[in-house]
Amino acid sequence: MNTKKEMVAMLLAGGQGNRLYVLTNQRAKPAVPFGGKYRIIDFTLSNCANSGIDTVGVLTQYRPLELNAYIGNGQPWDLDRMNGGVHILPPYTGSSASWYKGTANAIYQNMNFIEQYNPTYVLVLSGDHVYKMDYSRMLKYHKEKNADATIAVMNVPIDEASSYGIMNTNDDLSIYEFEEKPQEPKSTKASMGIYIFTWEKLKKYLIEDENKGENTSNDFGKNIIPSMLADNQRMFAYPFEGYWKDVGTIDNLWEANMDLLNPSIALDLWDPLWRIYCRHEFATPHYIGTNATISNSVVTEGCKVDGKLNYSILFSNVIVEEDSKLDFAVVMKNTKIGKGASIQYAIVADNVIIEDGAVIGAAPEVYRNRGQWGIAVIGQGAIVKSGQVVLPGEMIEPNSGR
């Protein structure tokens, strides 16, 4: 028999990640590598562990195999518990399989999982954001407000507010209106997709929403939150100050990796009081050769570097041969970069071979077609041939060139 838990976390990790294109052809978005040794989902799982939340349901859907294997029994995040721990929750309804139709339907399909812990509160999270957050403080706030729902928000520039779901609040931060991507936003409080609900209240709305059949999107932002607001439930915005980034696009993923190299950005992976945990690979120490020059970069274990790195991140077991030059590049594990190659403003996925003299990407200030400039991306397992040129913004499909 499971012991009652004050709060259970439900982590939505089934995103297809279409806007990451070739990087998510073969893996779910939360499983995309980040920052030299992490996966995107490590941040949310580590936040749970550091916040004292020991029961987490991970709701998977799209290409879940790699993500499921990575999470395993939850040991790296101290979530391998006899009572609670981390649980992988694929879609199902009753005796027949059914895809999750929306974020609310995903929670609805797993109400039995939640109920076995008889929680007072449920924390709903996304698995594709990079940030550090103490959810226990948010729960304390939720209790102090005697709220039915608390939604984490952060202030965004007014000219960007139309890209977010915006919470309009009273002076006491109670929410009186939710606008999804408003053309003329009334506030800059953007929803972070992090919710705490009083479980008995949420359960009622999930059931009501499910009973609407085809007349609902089964979505928190489109259905559950508007329904609760319409019924004048106690809903409050929880202001968050700190680093937070949705890494669901190529540009955002590249920028978030580069932010790790910027000392003025408040995303400190070296903070011993709030560690980001991950599943480690066993590799030899990295080796820096006599011809190497490294500036403001991250080099993970198992790497062998004889080229030049500037503002770049190397994952484990990357080889950079002599006379190669990397600028503002993210290179994932087990990739080999040959002699004299140039990689600038690019993301290179894992198990790629870049042959001698290949040129990938370019700096925006020197590219002739500034309006078409973008981050160059090489998919998993691709081969970039000797002398081949990959233009800025160009994407090479996984396993191509073989």
C-alpha positions as CSV (number, residue, x, y, z in Angstrom):
1,M,0.0,0.0,0.0
2,N,1.4,3.4,-1.0
3,T,1.9,6.1,1.6
4,K,0.0,9.3,1.1
5,K,2.0,12.0,-0.7
6,E,1.4,15.7,-0.1
7,M,2.2,16.4,-3.8
8,V,2.8,14.3,-6.9
9,A,4.5,15.7,-10.0
10,M,3.3,14.9,-13.5
11,L,5.9,15.6,-16.1
12,L,4.6,16.0,-19.7
13,A,7.4,14.6,-21.8
14,G,5.6,13.3,-25.0
15,G,6.4,16.3,-27.2
16,Q,7.2,15.5,-30.8
17,G,9.5,18.6,-31.1
18,N,8.7,19.4,-34.8
19,R,10.5,22.8,-34.5
20,L,13.7,21.0,-33.7
21,Y,13.5,19.3,-37.1
22,V,16.4,16.8,-37.7
23,L,17.3,16.7,-34.0
24,T,14.1,15.0,-33.1
25,N,13.6,12.7,-36.1
26,Q,14.7,9.8,-33.9
27,R,14.1,11.0,-30.3
28,A,11.6,12.8,-28.1
29,K,12.3,16.5,-27.5
30,P,13.0,16.0,-23.7
31,A,15.7,13.5,-24.6
32,V,17.7,16.0,-26.8
33,P,21.2,16.4,-25.4
34,F,22.1,19.7,-23.8
35,G,25.1,21.5,-22.3
36,G,27.8,18.9,-22.8
37,K,26.5,16.0,-20.7
38,Y,22.8,16.6,-20.0
39,R,19.4,16.0,-21.6
40,I,16.7,18.7,-21.6
41,I,14.6,16.6,-19.1
42,D,17.4,16.6,-16.5
43,F,16.5,20.1,-15.5
44,T,12.9,19.3,-14.5
45,L,13.8,16.0,-12.9
46,S,16.6,17.7,-10.9
47,N,14.2,20.5,-9.9
48,C,11.9,17.8,-8.5
49,A,14.7,16.1,-6.6
50,N,16.1,19.4,-5.2
51,S,12.6,20.5,-4.2
52,G,11.9,17.3,-2.1
53,I,9.4,15.8,-4.6
54,D,10.0,12.1,-4.6
55,T,7.0,10.9,-6.7
56,V,7.1,11.8,-10.4
57,G,5.1,10.4,-13.3
58,V,6.7,10.9,-16.7
59,L,4.2,10.9,-19.5
60,T,5.8,9.8,-22.7
61,Q,4.4,9.4,-26.2
62,Y,6.5,10.3,-29.2
63,R,9.6,8.1,-29.8
64,P,9.9,7.2,-26.1
65,L,12.5,4.4,-26.3
66,E,15.6,6.5,-25.8
67,L,13.9,8.7,-23.1
68,N,12.6,5.7,-21.2
69,A,16.0,4.0,-21.3
70,Y,17.7,7.2,-20.2
71,I,15.4,7.7,-17.2
72,G,15.5,4.1,-16.2
73,N,14.8,3.6,-12.5
74,G,15.5,7.3,-11.7
75,Q,18.6,6.6,-9.7
76,P,20.7,9.6,-11.0
77,W,18.0,12.0,-9.6
78,D,17.5,10.0,-6.4
79,L,14.1,8.9,-7.6
80,D,14.6,5.2,-7.3
81,R,12.2,4.8,-4.3
82,M,10.2,1.9,-2.9
83,N,7.3,4.2,-2.2
84,G,7.0,6.8,-5.0
85,G,10.0,7.4,-7.3
86,V,9.9,8.0,-11.0
87,H,7.4,6.1,-13.2
88,I,7.2,6.1,-17.0
89,L,3.5,6.5,-18.0
90,P,2.8,5.7,-21.7
91,P,-0.7,6.4,-23.2
92,Y,-3.5,4.0,-22.4
93,T,-7.2,4.1,-21.6
94,G,-8.8,1.1,-20.0
95,S,-7.9,-2.1,-22.0
96,S,-7.2,-0.3,-25.3
97,A,-4.4,2.0,-26.3
98,S,-5.1,5.6,-27.1
99,W,-2.7,8.5,-27.8
100,Y,-2.8,11.4,-25.4
101,K,-5.1,13.9,-27.1
102,G,-3.8,16.9,-25.1
103,T,-2.1,17.9,-21.9
104,A,-5.3,17.6,-19.9
105,N,-6.2,14.2,-21.4
106,A,-2.7,13.0,-20.6
107,I,-3.3,13.7,-16.9
108,Y,-6.8,12.3,-17.1
109,Q,-5.6,9.0,-18.5
110,N,-3.3,8.7,-15.4
111,M,-5.7,9.6,-12.7
112,N,-5.4,6.1,-11.2
113,F,-1.6,6.6,-10.9
114,I,-2.2,9.8,-9.0
115,E,-5.0,8.5,-6.8
116,Q,-2.9,5.6,-5.5
117,Y,-0.8,8.3,-3.6
118,N,-3.9,10.2,-2.5
119,P,-2.1,13.6,-2.9
120,T,-3.5,16.9,-1.7
121,Y,-1.7,18.7,-4.6
122,V,-0.6,17.9,-8.1
123,L,2.3,19.6,-9.9
124,V,2.1,19.7,-13.7
125,L,5.4,20.2,-15.5
126,S,6.9,20.3,-19.0
127,G,9.9,18.3,-19.9
128,D,11.4,20.6,-22.5
129,H,12.4,23.8,-20.5
130,V,15.8,24.7,-19.2
131,Y,15.6,26.4,-15.8
132,K,16.1,26.0,-12.0
133,M,13.1,26.3,-9.8
134,D,12.3,25.4,-6.2
135,Y,8.8,23.9,-6.5
136,S,8.5,23.7,-2.7
137,R,8.4,27.5,-2.6
138,M,5.6,27.5,-5.2
139,L,3.7,25.0,-3.1
140,K,4.1,27.2,0.0
141,Y,2.7,30.1,-2.0
142,H,-0.2,28.0,-3.2
143,K,-1.1,27.1,0.4
144,E,-0.8,30.7,1.6
145,K,-3.2,31.9,-1.1
146,N,-5.5,29.0,-0.4
147,A,-5.5,28.6,-4.2
148,D,-7.3,26.0,-6.4
149,A,-4.6,26.6,-9.0
150,T,-1.3,28.4,-9.1
151,I,0.4,29.2,-12.4
152,A,4.1,30.1,-12.6
153,V,4.7,33.2,-14.6
154,M,7.6,35.3,-15.7
155,N,7.8,38.8,-17.0
156,V,8.7,39.0,-20.7
157,P,9.3,42.1,-22.9
158,I,6.0,43.7,-24.0
159,D,7.0,43.3,-27.6
160,E,7.3,39.5,-27.1
161,A,4.2,39.0,-24.9
162,S,2.0,38.2,-27.9
163,S,4.0,34.9,-28.3
164,Y,2.9,33.6,-24.9
165,G,-0.1,32.7,-22.9
166,I,-0.6,35.8,-20.8
167,M,-2.1,35.9,-17.3
168,N,-3.8,39.2,-16.4
169,T,-3.9,39.6,-12.6
170,N,-5.3,41.8,-9.8
171,D,-3.0,43.6,-7.3
172,D,-2.9,40.4,-5.1
173,L,-1.8,38.4,-8.2
174,S,-5.2,36.6,-8.4
175,I,-5.8,35.8,-12.1
176,Y,-8.9,37.3,-13.6
177,E,-8.2,36.6,-17.3
178,F,-6.0,34.3,-19.4
179,E,-5.2,35.3,-23.0
180,E,-3.5,32.9,-25.4
181,K,-1.0,34.8,-27.6
182,P,-3.0,38.1,-27.5
183,Q,-2.4,40.7,-30.3
184,E,-2.6,43.5,-27.7
185,P,-1.4,42.1,-24.4
186,K,-2.6,43.7,-21.2
187,S,0.3,42.4,-19.1
188,T,3.7,40.8,-19.5
189,K,3.1,37.9,-17.1
190,A,3.7,34.9,-19.4
191,S,2.7,31.4,-18.3
192,M,5.6,29.0,-17.9
193,G,3.5,25.9,-18.3
194,I,4.1,25.1,-14.6
195,Y,1.0,24.5,-12.6
196,I,0.1,23.4,-9.0
197,F,-3.5,22.3,-8.6
198,T,-5.4,21.2,-5.5
199,W,-6.1,17.7,-6.6
200,E,-9.7,17.3,-5.7
201,K,-10.5,20.5,-7.7
202,L,-8.4,19.5,-10.7
203,K,-9.9,16.0,-10.8
204,K,-13.4,17.5,-11.2
205,Y,-12.4,19.7,-14.1
206,L,-10.5,16.8,-15.8
207,I,-13.6,14.6,-15.7
208,E,-15.9,17.4,-16.9
209,D,-13.5,18.2,-19.8
210,E,-13.3,14.6,-20.8
211,N,-17.0,14.3,-20.9
212,K,-17.2,17.1,-23.5
213,G,-15.9,14.6,-26.1
214,E,-15.1,16.2,-29.4
215,N,-16.0,19.7,-28.1
216,T,-12.7,20.1,-26.3
217,S,-8.9,20.2,-27.1
218,N,-8.3,18.4,-23.8
219,D,-5.7,21.1,-23.1
220,F,-4.8,23.0,-19.9
221,G,-4.3,26.4,-21.6
222,K,-7.3,26.1,-23.9
223,N,-9.8,24.3,-21.7
224,I,-9.0,23.6,-18.1
225,I,-7.7,27.0,-17.0
226,P,-10.5,29.0,-18.9
227,S,-13.1,26.7,-17.3
228,M,-11.8,27.3,-13.8
229,L,-11.6,31.0,-14.4
230,A,-15.2,31.0,-15.7
231,D,-16.3,29.4,-12.5
232,N,-14.4,31.9,-10.4
233,Q,-12.1,29.4,-8.8
234,R,-9.2,30.8,-6.7
235,M,-6.3,31.1,-9.2
236,F,-3.0,32.9,-8.6
237,A,0.1,33.8,-10.6
238,Y,3.4,32.8,-9.0
239,P,6.1,35.2,-10.2
240,F,9.4,33.6,-11.1
241,E,12.7,35.5,-11.4
242,G,15.6,33.7,-12.9
243,Y,16.7,31.9,-16.1
244,W,14.0,30.0,-18.0
245,K,14.0,29.1,-21.7
246,D,11.7,27.0,-23.8
247,V,14.3,25.1,-26.0
248,G,11.7,23.9,-28.5
249,T,13.3,25.7,-31.5
250,I,16.8,25.4,-33.1
251,D,17.6,29.0,-32.3
252,N,16.5,28.7,-28.6
253,L,18.4,25.4,-28.1
254,W,21.6,26.9,-29.6
255,E,21.1,30.1,-27.5
256,A,20.6,28.2,-24.3
257,N,23.8,26.2,-24.9
258,M,25.7,29.5,-25.5
259,D,24.2,31.0,-22.4
260,L,26.1,28.4,-20.4
261,L,29.3,30.1,-21.6
262,N,28.1,33.6,-20.6
263,P,29.0,34.6,-17.0
264,S,26.3,37.3,-17.0
265,I,23.5,34.7,-17.6
266,A,22.0,33.3,-14.4
267,L,22.2,29.6,-15.3
268,D,24.9,28.2,-13.1
269,L,25.5,24.5,-13.6
270,W,28.4,24.7,-11.1
271,D,26.2,25.7,-8.1
272,P,26.7,23.0,-5.4
273,L,23.5,23.9,-3.7
274,W,21.2,23.2,-6.7
275,R,22.9,20.5,-8.8
276,I,21.6,19.4,-12.2
277,Y,21.8,15.6,-12.1
278,C,22.1,13.3,-15.2
279,R,22.9,9.8,-16.2
280,H,26.7,9.7,-16.6
281,E,28.6,7.9,-19.3
282,F,31.8,6.2,-18.4
283,A,34.6,7.7,-20.5
284,T,38.3,8.5,-20.2
285,P,39.4,12.0,-19.1
286,H,39.5,14.5,-22.0
287,Y,42.8,15.1,-23.7
288,I,44.0,18.5,-25.0
289,G,46.8,18.2,-27.6
290,T,49.8,20.5,-28.1
291,N,48.2,22.1,-31.2
292,A,44.9,22.9,-29.4
293,T,43.6,26.3,-28.5
294,I,40.6,26.5,-26.3
295,S,38.7,29.6,-25.3
296,N,35.5,30.0,-23.2
297,S,34.3,26.5,-24.0
298,V,33.1,23.3,-22.3
299,V,34.9,20.0,-23.1
300,T,33.4,16.9,-21.6
301,E,35.1,13.6,-20.8
302,G,36.5,11.3,-23.5
303,C,37.2,14.2,-25.9
304,K,40.5,14.5,-27.8
305,V,41.1,18.1,-29.1
306,D,43.9,19.1,-31.4
307,G,42.0,22.0,-33.1
308,K,40.8,25.4,-32.0
309,L,37.6,25.9,-29.9
310,N,36.0,29.3,-29.2
311,Y,32.6,29.6,-27.5
312,S,31.8,26.0,-28.1
313,I,30.5,22.9,-26.3
314,L,31.7,19.4,-26.9
315,F,29.8,16.4,-25.5
316,S,31.6,13.2,-24.6
317,N,34.0,11.3,-26.9
318,V,34.2,14.0,-29.6
319,I,37.4,14.1,-31.6
320,V,38.6,17.4,-33.1
321,E,41.7,17.0,-35.3
322,E,44.4,19.5,-35.9
323,D,43.8,22.7,-37.9
324,S,40.0,22.4,-37.4
325,K,38.3,25.5,-36.0
326,L,35.0,25.6,-34.0
327,D,33.3,28.9,-33.2
328,F,29.9,29.1,-31.4
329,A,29.3,25.4,-32.0
330,V,27.5,22.7,-30.1
331,V,28.8,19.2,-30.9
332,M,27.1,16.1,-29.5
333,K,28.8,12.9,-28.4
334,N,30.8,10.4,-30.5
335,T,31.3,12.8,-33.3
336,K,34.6,13.0,-35.3
337,I,35.8,16.2,-36.8
338,G,38.6,15.8,-39.4
339,K,41.5,18.0,-40.2
340,G,41.1,21.6,-41.3
341,A,37.3,21.6,-40.9
342,S,35.4,24.8,-40.0
343,I,32.2,24.7,-37.9
344,Q,30.6,28.0,-37.0
345,Y,27.2,28.8,-35.5
346,A,26.1,25.2,-35.7
347,I,24.6,22.3,-33.9
348,V,26.1,18.9,-34.7
349,A,24.2,15.9,-33.4
350,D,25.8,12.7,-32.1
351,N,27.7,10.0,-34.1
352,V,28.4,12.4,-37.0
353,I,31.5,12.2,-39.1
354,I,32.8,15.5,-40.5
355,E,35.6,14.8,-43.0
356,D,38.7,16.8,-43.6
357,G,38.2,20.4,-44.9
358,A,34.4,20.4,-44.5
359,V,32.8,23.8,-43.9
360,I,29.6,24.1,-41.7
361,G,27.9,27.4,-41.1
362,A,29.3,30.9,-41.0
363,A,29.2,34.0,-38.8
364,P,26.2,36.2,-39.5
365,E,28.3,39.3,-40.0
366,V,30.2,37.8,-42.9
367,Y,27.4,35.8,-44.6
368,R,26.3,37.4,-47.9
369,N,22.6,36.6,-47.5
370,R,22.0,38.0,-44.0
371,G,18.2,37.6,-44.4
372,Q,18.7,33.8,-44.9
373,W,21.2,33.3,-42.2
374,G,20.5,30.7,-39.5
375,I,22.1,28.0,-37.3
376,A,23.4,25.1,-39.4
377,V,22.3,21.7,-38.1
378,I,23.7,18.2,-38.8
379,G,21.5,15.3,-37.9
380,Q,22.4,12.1,-36.0
381,G,24.8,9.7,-37.8
382,A,25.3,11.9,-40.9
383,I,28.6,12.1,-42.8
384,V,29.7,15.5,-44.1
385,K,32.1,14.8,-46.9
386,S,35.6,16.2,-47.4
387,G,35.3,19.7,-48.8
388,Q,31.5,19.8,-48.5
389,V,30.0,23.2,-47.6
390,V,26.9,23.3,-45.4
391,L,25.4,26.8,-45.5
392,P,24.0,28.7,-42.6
393,G,20.5,27.6,-41.8
394,E,20.9,24.4,-43.8
395,M,20.0,21.1,-42.2
396,I,21.5,17.7,-43.0
397,E,19.2,14.8,-42.4
398,P,20.2,12.0,-40.0
399,N,22.3,9.1,-41.4
400,S,22.7,10.9,-44.7
401,G,25.9,10.6,-46.7
402,R,26.4,7.0,-45.7
